[in-house]
Amino acid sequence: MRGDLESKIEKAAGARPVRFAAMGGGCIADVKRVDLADGRELVAKLGGQGSGLGLEGIMLAYLAEHSRLPVPEVLHADDELLLMTCLEAGGGLGAQVQVDAAELVAGLHGVHAEKFGFERDTVIGGLSQPNPWTTGWLEFFRDHRLLYMGGQARESGRLPGKTLDRLETLAGRLERWIDGGCKPSLIHGDMWTGNVLSDGRKITGFVDPAVYYADPEIELAFTTLFGTFGDAFFSRYNEIRPIKPGFFEARRDLYNLYPLLVHVRLFGGHYVGSVERSLSQFGV
């Protein structure tokens, strides 16, 4: 396997790999820094059949082609190997970097489609993410985000049946909070701190996408769930793309039910309690 891997890397990169070193962030796949004989450094994610690495490469290439969002260049992508350029990282997400991020993300959200969804199903955290083209955002969010992932979490045995019943009740009341009057915007889809790279002065890249066309508020909500971005980001973003009233008061927590359900499906545990508290917040 090592010989096959080295041969595949040399063919894709045009230079022989001379050293492999483990990198962090390999929740779904084994991640290595690859030093080439010509002095370049690349990143290799290693997986197997069904890993989703090939699809990850397609999503990175899509972002590179359709937006100005900085992403690594993909040299090779299949489910065994995703080979990418190495981006500078480790600089943190201070106020200056968050302003830069806001301008980049606002630009990304200015890329539109006719409907919600994507040209293919994608993945988030290694889980399938269905993206059938759908005319209405409420219907897309209800059926292909909340109810789909809630059902997956229930089938895994990690979400109690009573909690799924409450989720279904909420899904039937979404029109109370979502008016559907938004254009489908391209989103990164998994914008938490570990997927945002900087050099301490500016953003150097966004990695591990889960792209589709959505109401961009679902992306903004996700950036608050684990404290990725704060006031500096939202102040600058709002100057470019005004955020509608009610987002911080209600819709942020409503949209964050989706990533919470993803975490229930993956990990269970205290994330179930987080989902249940959110449901209580919306009266179900």
Secondary structure in CASP SS format (residue, H / E / C, confidence):
PFRMAT SS
TARGET T0000
AUTHOR 0000-0000-0000
METHOD secondary structure of the structure
MODEL  1
M C 1.00
R H 1.00
G H 1.00
D H 1.00
L H 1.00
E H 1.00
S H 1.00
K H 1.00
I H 1.00
E H 1.00
K H 1.00
A H 1.00
A H 1.00
G C 1.00
A C 1.00
R C 1.00
P E 1.00
V E 1.00
R E 1.00
F E 1.00
A E 1.00
A E 1.00
M C 1.00
G C 1.00
G C 1.00
G C 1.00
C C 1.00
I C 1.00
A C 1.00
D E 1.00
V E 1.00
K E 1.00
R E 1.00
V E 1.00
D E 1.00
L E 1.00
A C 1.00
D C 1.00
G C 1.00
R C 1.00
E E 1.00
L E 1.00
V E 1.00
A E 1.00
K E 1.00
L E 1.00
G C 1.00
G C 1.00
Q C 1.00
G C 1.00
S C 1.00
G C 1.00
L H 1.00
G H 1.00
L H 1.00
E H 1.00
G H 1.00
I H 1.00
M H 1.00
L H 1.00
A H 1.00
Y H 1.00
L H 1.00
A H 1.00
E H 1.00
H H 1.00
S C 1.00
R C 1.00
L C 1.00
P C 1.00
V C 1.00
P C 1.00
E C 1.00
V E 1.00
L E 1.00
H E 1.00
A E 1.00
D C 1.00
D C 1.00
E C 1.00
L E 1.00
L E 1.00
L E 1.00
M E 1.00
T E 1.00
C C 1.00
L C 1.00
E C 1.00
A C 1.00
G C 1.00
G C 1.00
G C 1.00
L C 1.00
G C 1.00
A H 1.00
Q H 1.00
V H 1.00
Q H 1.00
V H 1.00
D H 1.00
A H 1.00
A H 1.00
E H 1.00
L H 1.00
V H 1.00
A H 1.00
G H 1.00
L H 1.00
H C 1.00
G C 1.00
V C 1.00
H E 1.00
A C 1.00
E C 1.00
K C 1.00
F E 1.00
G E 1.00
F C 1.00
E C 1.00
R C 1.00
D C 1.00
T E 1.00
V E 1.00
I E 1.00
G C 1.00
G C 1.00
L E 1.00
S E 1.00
Q E 1.00
P C 1.00
N C 1.00
P C 1.00
W C 1.00
T E 1.00
T C 1.00
G C 1.00
W H 1.00
L H 1.00
E H 1.00
F H 1.00
F H 1.00
R H 1.00
D H 1.00
H H 1.00
R H 1.00
L H 1.00
L H 1.00
Y H 1.00
M H 1.00
G H 1.00
G H 1.00
Q H 1.00
A H 1.00
R H 1.00
E H 1.00
S C 1.00
G C 1.00
R C 1.00
L C 1.00
P C 1.00
G H 1.00
K H 1.00
T H 1.00
L H 1.00
D H 1.00
R H 1.00
L H 1.00
E H 1.00
T H 1.00
L H 1.00
A H 1.00
G C 1.00
R C 1.00
L H 1.00
E H 1.00
R H 1.00
W C 1.00
I C 1.00
D C 1.00
G C 1.00
G C 1.00
C C 1.00
K C 1.00
P C 1.00
S E 1.00
L E 1.00
I E 1.00
H C 1.00
G C 1.00
D C 1.00
M C 1.00
W C 1.00
T H 1.00
G H 1.00
N H 1.00
V E 1.00
L E 1.00
S E 1.00
D C 1.00
G C 1.00
R C 1.00
K C 1.00
I E 1.00
T E 1.00
G E 1.00
F E 1.00
V C 1.00
D C 1.00
P C 1.00
A C 1.00
V C 1.00
Y E 1.00
Y E 1.00
A E 1.00
D C 1.00
P C 1.00
E H 1.00
I H 1.00
E H 1.00
L H 1.00
A H 1.00
F H 1.00
T H 1.00
T H 1.00
L H 1.00
F C 1.00
G C 1.00
T C 1.00
F C 1.00
G C 1.00
D H 1.00
A H 1.00
F H 1.00
F H 1.00
S H 1.00
R H 1.00
Y H 1.00
N H 1.00
E H 1.00
I H 1.00
R C 1.00
P C 1.00
I C 1.00
K C 1.00
P C 1.00
G C 1.00
F H 1.00
F H 1.00
E H 1.00
A H 1.00
R H 1.00
R H 1.00
D H 1.00
L H 1.00
Y H 1.00
N C 1.00
L H 1.00
Y H 1.00
P H 1.00
L H 1.00
L H 1.00
V H 1.00
H H 1.00
V H 1.00
R H 1.00
L H 1.00
F H 1.00
G C 1.00
G C 1.00
H H 1.00
Y H 1.00
V H 1.00
G H 1.00
S H 1.00
V H 1.00
E H 1.00
R H 1.00
S H 1.00
L H 1.00
S H 1.00
Q H 1.00
F C 1.00
G C 1.00
V C 1.00
END
